[in-house]
Amino acid sequence: MLDVATGTGEAASAAISLVGPAGVVIGVDISRAMLGAACARLSEPYRAVVADGQALAFRNGSFDTVVCQLGLMFFPDPRRGLAEFRRVLRTGGSAAVCVPSTPEKVPMWSVLAQALSRRVPDQRAMLNLSFSLSDPDRLEQMLQAAGCRDVRVAKETRHGGFASYEEFWASIETGIGLLPLTYRTLPDAERRAVRKEADAKLARFESNGRLEMSIEMLIGAGRA
């Protein structure tokens, strides 16, 4: 199995128990720091490779499965990335990608993206890339154009929350990814302003001090 844009290895961690004793999970990421974090928490059969998801350093038909969790929307050319996923799949193999739905369906990220965009307007487009593949029909067409068959795109909703606003912001302060990194680069006064604005918008999800919300993702899959 190939996990593209593996990050800290969340998808790979779930896959390790599925590949069996003879299986291998290879995580690729363009960031050495991300791979370092993945390797620190995962062991055999996980292996890490520094690689660009749009130019995978593997032969045609090398993998039974390719997955990409919450990474494809950040590719400069997602179509090229999907074509690479298909290229390295064996005949009959499966590819699957997970991307966020529309902003209103992913409030914990969209309110932060909106608040940050007001402080760094020149980065607005980049900060909203998380939602750039939120159209199910477009994602289906992209998978088909990459050469996948039996393509299907489904909406999946997960419910969760945080014990408090403080827990939510702790996840941002210690988190990885574009939004947390942008937040942490702001001066203290700007961070406080972002937090105040986001808290006001998150208030509708507050119940007895907890933040309870749902997030919707698109899961696109197809076969080689």
Protein Blocks (a to p, Z undefined) as FASTA:
>chain_A
ZZehklnommmmmmmmmnojmbccddddfblklmmmmmmmpccfbdcddddfklccbdeh
kbfbdcdehklmmpfblmlmmmmmmmmpcehiacdddddddfklmmmlmmmmmmmmmmmm
mlmmmmmmmmmmmcfklmmmmmmmnopahiacdddddddddfbfklmmmmmmmmgcjklm
mmmmpcfklmmmmmmmmmmmmmmmggghiacdddddddddddZZ
